[in-house]
Amino acid sequence: MLPTDVRVRDLSFAYEDFRYRSPIKFGGLVLDRVTLLDVNLTLETRRGQVASGFGSMPLGNVWSFPSRVLGYEDTLAAMKRAADLLAKCYGECPDTAHPIDITHALEAGFPAICAQVTKELALTEPMPLLSTLVVASAFDAALHDAYGKAHNLHVYHCYGPDFVERDLEHYLGAEFAGERIDRYVTAEPKARMPLYHLVGALDAITPANVQTPLADGLPEHLAEWILRDGLTHLKVKLNGDDIGWDVDRVMRVNAVAEVAQQSRGIETWFYSLDFNERCQNVEYLLGFLQQLQAKSPVAYDRVQYVEQPTARDLKANPANKMHAAAKYKPVVIDESLIDLDSLRLARDMGYTGVAFKACKGQTQTLLLAAAAQKYGLFRCVQDLSCPGASLIHSAGIAAHIPGVAAIEANSRQYCPAANAPWDARYPGIFTIRDGTMNTGILNGIGLGAG
């Protein structure tokens, strides 16, 4: 029992709805809106100090609860019902402890929440654990934010033995005995980080692709984005069901990038490739990589990693081993990553990297980031098009986990309206000019937005 331990005293939550500036397509579905879950949480330390924190996260139901049976409103309603139940869990939690211990203990009950929501709403397919993690992440973020504020510290200064009583063995097993979480995160954020810009499957990459100009002052096609923001990292969404289209898409993106970068005098830039689980098998991915390498060696060489090519349920698809594909490029799990067991299974199946997301929770991300580093896995951070406080949260994770080379910030493309109230307060976070994000300013008390 540490004097820095805290107990939740009160919390409330609300929703914000925004329309996208332009639609985004992933997993074969088109999305044009977002609902944010905003959580305000008050806690008290053993010493009687009281502080409040804020957490926010998009309810990415299309991503975390994909369904060909249930509609958008059905899965959104399920996640909102989970928010009711999680508010009760956090609000009535009797534990006085570090936020990592509080959430780690509560996570054991998340599968029961999935089952309860499925039953109450008579869902025709079960609510997945991933979607409950997304909902819980806003509560967890508010808890970590309040904890830092209670101690008048940047929360990344609060993960050492003076604050976290247990070592990593308690959370991750005997191989981590004697190790502390602060070994695997940095106390200070990286000063600047390159930004990965999303090239969605529906996004215009040339002026000729612009069918209906938005005329809102923001770029209309890829070349304009590269020149305006000084981009050096591009994430390309691919379909995963047509190798010819996918290879051609990367080559066309590369052609546009080469012209734009040449005009800037830039010789080095990178791509990441995201299939959003659409490849039916690993043979598709191998064929794609081989064709891209043969047709455009330069474009192939610029690929930094490949993200989640096949189905997220690894146990149900044991044939989709990535050992052969990972000899070409790092292959990272994203949707598959829901706990330590899934990380270890992915590693056994040949995945060589991990994509972290703030929407899976600050607590889980810090713990799994420690495991990923110990196992020598490639590390990146994805953002679920997080706007506002959720982008600050996501950017903080990327800036504090060693080995993460770049950061995503898709909301500036698709939902700038949600960023507008934050932009002037955090220069260089929501508006990019030199291809990098000014993550060094994310050192305020709490999660960095203080």
N, C-alpha and C positions, 0 to 999 in steps of 0.2 A: 504494500500500500504506500504510494507516493503522495506527498502533499500537493503535487501538481495534478493529481487525478481529478476528473470532473464527472458530474452527473447532469443529465438533461433535465431542465426544469420546465421548459415550455417550448412549443413550436407551432408554427402555422404554415400553410402553403397555399399557393394560388397558381393560376395558369395565365399565360399570355399566348395569343394566337397571331401569327404573321403569315402573309402570303409571300411566296418566293418571287423575286424579280424575274426569274426565268426558271422553267422546270428542270429537274435533274432526273436522269434515268439510271437506275442501278438494279441489279437482280432481275432485269426484265420488266420492271415497273417504273412508272413515271410519277414523280412527286412534285407538288407545287405549293406545299404549305408546311408549317411546323407549329407544334404546340410546345411551349416551354413550361416546365415545372419549376417554380420558384419556391424555395424553402427558407424561412426565417426560424432560427433556433437559438434558444437561450440556455446557457449552462451555468453551473456553479462549481468552483473548485472546493477542495477540502478546506481551504483557508477562508472560504466565504467570498471569494472574488466572483463577480457575475459578469458575463460577457455574452454578446449576441453575434451570430454569424449568419452568412448568407450563402446559399448554394443554388445553382440553376443548371438545368440540363434539358436539351430537346428530348421529347418523348418520341424517339425514333422508332415508331411502331412498325413501319414498313421494313426497316432494317432488322430490328430485334425480334419481331413477331411476323415473319413473312408467311403469307397464307394464300393459297389459291381457292380456299373455301370461304374464309371470313373476309368481310369487307374492311375498308380503312376505319370506318367508325366503330366497328366491332372490336378491332384490336386496340384502338385508342381507348375505348371505354374500359377494356380489360386492364390497361395500364393505369388508368385513372382510379379504378377500384383498388388496384395494388397500392397506389399512393395512399388511399384511405387506411389500408391495413398497415402499411409501413409507418405512417404517421403515429399510429397507435403503438407499434413496436418500439419506435424510438422514444416517443413521448412518455411511455410507461416503463421504459427500461430501468430496472432497479440498480444496475451496476454503477459503481463509481470507479472510473478507470481511465486509461488513455483512449482516445478515439479509435485507435487501431484495435484495441481489445474489445471495445463496445461493438463495433461493426463486425469484427471477426466472429464474435459470439452470436450476434443476430443472424449472420448469414446462414447458420445451420437451420434456421426456420424459413428461409426463402422458398425452398421447394414446397413447403406446406402452404405458403401464400399462393403459389402458382396453382396448386390443387384446389384451394378454396375459391379463387377467382373463377377457375374453369367450371366448378360446380355451380356457384352462385349465378353466373351469367349463362349457364347451359351452353358453353362453347362447344362447337362440334370438333374442335381439335384442342389439345391441351396447351395452356399458356407455357411458353418455354422459360427456363430459368434466366436466359439472357435478358429478356424483357423486364424481369423483376430486378435484375442487377442495374439496368438503366434507370429505373424509377428510384431505386435505393441510392443511386450515386448522388442525387441532389441532396438527400438527407445527410449522407456521409460527408459531402463537401461542406455543408453548413456546419457540421460538427467539427471538422478539422479547422475551418475558418474561425469559428468561435473559440476553439482551444488556443490557437495562436494569439488571438486578441485577448484572451483571459490572462495570458502571460506577457502581453505586449511584445510579442516576437513574431517574426516571419515563421510560419509553421514548419518550414524545412529546418529550422534551428531546434525543433522540438521532437526529434526522432532518435536522440541519443539516450544513453542509460540513465541520465538524470530525469528523463521524462517517460521512457518506455521501460517498464519493469522487466519484461521477459526478453530473452534472446530469441533468435530466429528458429531455434529448434522447436519451440512451442507451436509455431505456425507452419513450418515447412519440413520438420522432421530432423532426425538425428544427424544427418550429414551437415546441418547448419549449426550444430552445437557450439556455443561460445561466440557465435557471430552476431553482430548487431545490425539493425536496419540502416543506421546512419553510415555504415561502411559502403552501402550501395546507392546512396543518394548524396548529392552535393548540397552543402548548406547554402551556397549562393548560386543564383541562376547564371547560365552562360550569358555573356554580354549581348550577343546577337546570334541569330540562327537563320540559315536559309529557309525560305518558305516554299513548300510544295503547292503549286497551283493546279487545280483540278481541271482536266479536259474531259468533260462529260460526253457521253455518246451522242447527246443531242446538241452539244455546243458547237457553234460556228468556229471554224478554224481559219477561214479565209473570208474576205468581203463578199465573195459570191455565195457563201453559205448563209448569209444574213437575209432571212426571208422577210421578217418584219422588224425593222429597227426599233429599239426601245427608246432611243433618244433621251436618255436620262442622265447623260454626262459620264457614264461609265463605259468602258470598252465594250465593243459589240462582237469582237472576234479575237482569236488567240494572238495574232501578231500585235494587235493593239494592247492586249494585256501584258505581253512580254516587254514591249517598249515602255509602257507607262510605269510598270512596277519593277522593271529591271530583273525579270525572273531568270533563275538558273536551274530550277527544279520543276518538272512537269509530271503530274500523275495522270495517266491515261486510262480511262475506263474502257473496257473491252467487253464484247458480247459473250464470248466463250462457246458459241455454237456455229461459227463460220470462220474457219482459219483464214480464208482469203480476205474476208472483211477485216478481221483483227490485224493481220499483218499489214494490210493496206492502210489501216487507220494509223498505226504507229509510223509508217513511212511518210504518210501525208503530214502528220504532226511534226515529224523530223524535218521535212522539207520547209515547212513554214518557220520552224524554229531556226534553221540554218540561215535563212535570209535575214530574219530579225536579229539574230545574234551577231551575224557578220556586220550589220550596220552599227552595232554597238561595240564592235571590236572584242567580242567575247568568244573564247575558244573552247571553254569547258562548261558543259552543263549536263544534267542528269534526267532520267525518266524512272518512274515506278509504274508498274503495270498492274491493274486491278481487274480481275475477272468476276469478282463478287460471287464466287462459288458456281459459276455457270458452266465450267468445263465438265463434261460428263465423266471424264476419266483423265488420268495422268498422261495417257498417250496423246490426248489432244494438246496438252501443254507442251509436251516434248516436240510434237510436230510443229507447233507454233514457233517455239524457240529456234528450232533448226531452220525453218523457212526464213524467219527474220534474220538470222545470222548469215544465211546464204544470200538473201536479196539485198540486205543493207547492213553490212558489217559495222558501219559507223553508228547507225541507230542502235544496233544490238549492244555495242560496247558502252553506250550511254545508259543502258538499263541498270539501275542500282539494285532493284529487287522486284520480286513478283509477289503479289498479295493474294491469299486465299483463293486458289484457282478452282478447287473442287468443293463438294458438299461439306457443310460444317459438322455434320454428325460423323465423326471419325470412326466411332465404334461400328456404325452401320455400314461403313464403306471401307473395310480393311484393305481392299485391293489398291486403294488410291495412295500408295506409298510414294514419297517424293524424293527418294534417294537419288534416282537418275536425274531428275529435273534440277535438283539442288547442286549438281555438278556444273550446271550452266550458270545459274544465278541463285542468290539466297531466296528461299521460298518461305514466306512468313504466314503464320496463322493470325486470323483476326476474329471472325465470328465463332470459330471453334474454341477460343480461349475463354473459359468460364470459371476455371479453378485450377489448382495445382495438378490434379490428376489429368486434366485435359492438356496441360502444358507438357507433362511427362509423356503422355501418349503421342502427342504430335512429334515430340523429339524422337521417339521410338520409330515413328512412321516416316522419318526422313526430313521433316521440316527443320530448317536451319535458322529460322528467325521468328520474332514475335512482334505483332503490332499491338501496342497498348492504346487504350482509350480511356479518357476520363469518365466516360459514361458507364464504365464497369466498376467505378468507385475508386476513390483515392486510396483507401485501405488495401483493396485487392491489388491495385496496380503497383503500389510500393512493394508489397510482398512478392508478387510474381516477377517484378523487375529485378529483385535480388536473386531469385532463382534463375532467371534468364541470363544474368551476368555470370553466375557461378557455372552454368552449363555452357557458356561461351556462345550464346545465340546472338544473331544479328538483331538489332533493336530499332524500332521506329514507333512513332506515335501518330495515330489517326484521330480525326476530330469530330466526325458525325455532323459536319457543317455547324459547329458550335458557335453561337453568337454571344455577345455581351460577356457576362460573368463566366459562362461556361467556356468561352475561348480563353479567358485569363487562366482558368483552372487547367485546361488542356495544355496551354502554352507553358504553364509552370511545370507540369509533369515532364514535358519534352526538354525543358531547360535545366532540369535537375537530375535526370537519369543519365548517367554516363553512357556514351556510345551512340546516343540518338543524334543523327547528323542533320536532320531538318525537321520542320514543323508544318503541319497543314493548317489552313485557315480558310475554309471554303465559304463561310458565311459572307465574306466581303463580296463574293461573286453572286450568291443566290439569295441572300437575305440581308442586304445592307441596312434596311429599315430597323432591324433589331439591334444593329450596332451603333446607330446614330447617337443615342444618349451617352455612349461610352467613348466615342472616338476622340473627342477633344481632351478627355481626362487621361488618356493613355496613348500619347503620341508614339507612332511607330508600331502599334499593336494591330489596329484595325485598318490602317492605311499603310500600304507598303510602297516604297519608292526605290529601294536599291536591291530588291530581291531578298532582303533579310528582314526579320522581325526584331524589334528592340526589346528583347526579353530581359535585358538587364534592369529595366525599370520595375519588373515584377518582384520586388523585394519588400513590399509593405507588410504590415502585420497581418496575420491570418494567412490566407492562401495567396496573398500578393496583391490584392486589389485594394488594400487599406491605404 
